Amino acid sequence: MIITRRKARRVNVLMEYEFSELFDIKELQSLMESFTIATEFSTAILDLEGKILTSAGWSDVCTKFHRIHPITSKRCTESDTVLAAQLNRGEHYNIYKCKNGLIDVAVPIIIEGTHMGNLFIGQILFEVPNVKYFKKQAKEFGFNESFYLEALNKMPVFTEEKIKQTMEFLLKLAKMIGNLGLAKKQQLERNKQISDLLEIEETLNQELVQEKEKLERLTEELQKSNKELDDFAYIASHDLREPLRGINNYSDFLLEDYADKLDNEGKSMLMTVSKLTHRLDQFIDSLLFFSRLGRTSTDQKAVSIKDIIDDAINSLELSIRERPTVITVNENLPVVNCDPFRTTEVFKNLIGNALKYNNKPERHIEVGCLFTESNEPFFYVKDNGIGIEEKHFDNVFMIFKRLHPRDKYGGGTGAGLTIAKKCVTLQRGKIWIESKLNEGTTFYFTVTEGTFS
């Protein structure tokens, strides 16, 4: 058997794996020992670096003589070089007679088209050894002739035909070994993928925990800020009301008690003061109502949406009678879990808006309910009014924001849609708009989180 430690140049590299990583070397050693016992062939498996991975049944001729002397050892290296070179060129196997007079056979071990190592059988003879040749070799290299010939006589003799017949088995064996390596490679790749995924999962979990903590801090800060804002709005509105009433009352007293002493310009100024204080009082009412919405807890319970819509429409009776109006309420409205007070406020403000911002001879308003694919309800108020430009869809929900002159369309504070949105948000719902200018607007909203996606 000829063994080399020469570093073989790889034609293909199978990922980053070494031969020894893809096989259970102990199992291969046991397999090759069984093969040697059954066939009397000496065997070895080497990787492409020349590293001996398994060895079985090596003869004394090789281990005690040829591999000991530097010249015969060099011949072994030369023989192995020839074998490896021919296998690298794509040979299925190679039979070679080394310069020390013995026969070696090598079969490549291939994994996914990549040459990963070699399976050797060797230290055999095709005929009864030429004693004269080996005596000469013993004398030339200083071997003990008696021991050398004794070791030589123990070596098996096989016909070349027998070796060729054995090659069919060896090729299948090498293929089987390659398949074992392929299975191990695939397992290693799966393990690496799982390890990478677990590492990614761990990283994501850590990031998720950090983001969750960050979100909790921000939520806490936002809740604190909102509470402070609500408290400020409530206190400021309450404290403003008393002096405002005083200004309004004094204006009325002056107009009533000193009218004969005031010229027309003075009377006009006092009337303007009274009008402005009245308008500011409306703003304060809206601000107080808005702040109270956030100061009270949500009262969730099962209620009939039809009853809520009826209450909202009844509260707007005077506005409805001002002009011809047709309000259609869809049938089969559901019972939902919501805050009845806040939900009524939503419908009241949306229907009130539909009544106010309408320049048609006859106002048409439709109120109803639709359902998502998952059978969750969302509600709508549709009108044939003046419509809203898309660029203003967000602006209309800003408090005291008006898109028209103050006295147009009946005036008002501009807080109605802000209140409607807050009533929806406090119930973890959503509100959105569809509208075409001069054709009408539809407001949609939900009153439970996740009703509409």
C-alpha positions, 0 to 999 in steps of 0.5 A, spaced: 500 500 500 502 506 497 500 512 502 502 520 501 502 526 505 502 530 499 497 536 499 493 534 493 490 540 489 483 540 489 479 541 483 472 542 486 471 544 493 465 542 496 463 548 500 467 549 507 467 541 509 473 537 510 472 529 508 472 527 516 467 532 517 462 528 512 463 521 515 463 517 521 470 515 521 470 510 526 464 506 522 468 507 516 474 504 519 469 498 522 467 497 515 473 497 511 476 492 517 470 487 515 472 488 508 479 486 509 477 480 513 472 477 507 477 479 501 484 479 504 485 486 501 489 491 504 485 497 504 485 505 506 481 511 505 485 518 504 482 525 503 485 529 498 490 532 503 493 525 503 491 524 510 490 517 512 483 516 515 482 509 515 487 503 514 486 495 515 490 489 513 497 492 511 502 488 510 509 487 513 512 488 506 510 495 506 510 497 513 516 494 516 520 495 509 518 499 503 516 505 508 522 505 512 527 506 507 528 513 504 528 510 497 523 505 497 518 510 501 520 515 495 517 510 490 511 509 494 510 517 494 511 517 486 506 511 485 501 514 489 502 521 485 501 517 479 494 514 482 491 521 484 493 524 478 489 519 474 483 519 478 483 527 478 483 527 470 476 523 471 478 516 471 473 511 474 479 507 478 486 506 476 490 500 477 498 501 478 504 497 479 509 501 483 516 501 483 517 497 489 514 491 485 507 491 488 500 492 485 495 498 488 488 500 486 485 507 487 477 509 486 475 516 487 470 518 492 465 523 489 460 527 493 455 531 488 460 531 483 466 533 487 472 529 488 473 528 496 478 523 497 480 516 495 479 509 497 485 504 496 486 497 496 493 494 495 499 491 497 497 485 492 500 481 487 498 478 480 502 472 480 507 468 484 513 473 486 519 473 483 524 471 488 530 473 485 527 480 484 525 481 491 532 478 493 536 483 489 531 489 492 533 486 499 540 486 498 540 493 494 536 497 500 539 493 506 533 489 508 534 482 512 533 477 506 529 472 510 524 476 514 523 480 507 522 474 503 517 471 509 513 477 509 513 477 501 510 470 502 504 472 506 502 477 501 495 474 497 496 473 490 490 475 485 489 475 478 488 481 474 481 479 472 479 478 479 481 485 481 477 487 475 471 483 477 472 486 484 472 493 482 465 493 480 464 492 488 469 497 490 466 502 485 459 501 488 462 501 495 465 508 493 459 511 491 455 508 497 460 512 501 459 518 497 452 518 498 453 517 506 457 523 505 452 527 501 447 525 507 451 528 512 453 534 508 445 535 507 444 534 515 450 539 516 447 544 512 440 543 515 443 544 522 446 550 519 440 553 517 436 551 523 442 554 527 442 561 523 434 561 523 435 560 531 440 566 531 436 570 527 430 568 531 434 570 538 436 577 535 429 578 533 426 576 540 431 581 543 430 587 538 422 585 539 423 586 547 427 592 546 422 595 541 416 593 546 420 596 552 421 602 548 413 602 545 411 601 553 415 607 555 413 612 549 406 609 550 406 611 558 409 618 556 404 619 551 398 617 556 401 622 561 402 627 556 395 626 554 392 626 561 396 633 562 393 636 556 386 634 558 387 636 565 390 643 562 384 644 557 379 642 563 382 647 568 383 653 562 376 652 560 373 652 566 377 658 569 376 662 562 368 661 563 367 666 569 371 672 566 368 671 559 361 671 563 363 677 566 365 681 560 358 678 556 354 681 562 357 687 562 356 688 555 349 687 555 348 692 561 351 697 557 347 696 551 341 696 556 342 701 561 347 706 557 344 705 550 341 713 550 348 715 552 352 711 546 352 713 539 351 708 533 359 706 533 359 705 541 353 700 540 356 696 534 362 695 538 359 692 544 354 688 540 361 685 537 364 684 544 357 680 546 358 676 539 365 674 540 364 672 547 358 668 545 363 665 540 368 664 545 363 661 550 362 655 544 369 654 543 370 653 551 364 648 551 367 644 545 374 644 549 371 642 555 367 636 552 373 634 548 377 634 554 372 630 558 372 625 553 379 623 555 377 623 563 372 618 563 373 611 562 370 607 557 363 604 558 363 598 553 357 594 553 352 590 548 347 595 545 343 596 539 346 600 533 339 602 531 337 605 538 343 609 538 342 612 531 335 613 533 337 617 539 342 621 534 337 623 529 332 625 534 337 630 538 338 633 531 330 634 529 331 642 529 336 642 524 333 636 520 326 641 519 330 647 517 330 644 509 327 638 505 331 632 508 331 625 507 334 620 512 335 613 510 337 608 516 338 601 513 335 595 516 338 589 520 343 593 524 347 589 529 348 589 536 355 590 538 359 591 544 361 599 544 360 605 549 353 607 547 355 615 549 361 615 545 358 612 539 352 616 539 356 622 539 360 619 533 353 618 529 350 625 532 357 629 529 357 625 523 349 626 521 350 633 524 356 635 519 352 631 513 346 636 515 350 642 515 355 642 509 350 641 504 347 646 499 342 641 495 335 643 495 334 636 498 339 633 503 339 626 502 343 622 508 344 614 508 346 611 515 348 604 515 352 598 517 357 594 512 361 587 514 368 585 512 370 578 510 371 576 517 364 578 518 366 584 523 361 590 522 363 597 520 358 603 520 358 609 515 354 616 514 353 618 507 351 624 504 350 628 497 353 635 500 359 639 498 364 634 499 371 634 501 378 635 497 382 629 498 388 633 501 383 636 506 382 628 509 386 629 515 385 636 516 378 636 518 379 632 524 384 637 527 380 641 533 377 648 531 379 647 524 374 650 518 375 649 511 370 655 510 369 662 512 366 662 519 359 664 518 358 660 512 354 653 513 351 655 519 358 657 523 360 652 528 366 651 532 370 646 528 370 641 533 365 636 531 369 631 527 375 632 532 370 629 537 367 624 533 374 621 532 376 621 539 370 618 541 372 612 535 379 612 538 377 611 545 374 605 543 380 603 539 376 604 532 378 607 526 375 613 522 376 614 515 373 618 509 371 617 502 369 623 498 368 627 491 367 635 491 360 637 490 358 630 490 358 628 497 362 625 503 362 618 506 365 617 513 366 610 515 368 608 522 369 602 527 368 602 534 372 595 536 380 594 535 381 590 529 374 591 526 377 593 519 384 592 516 
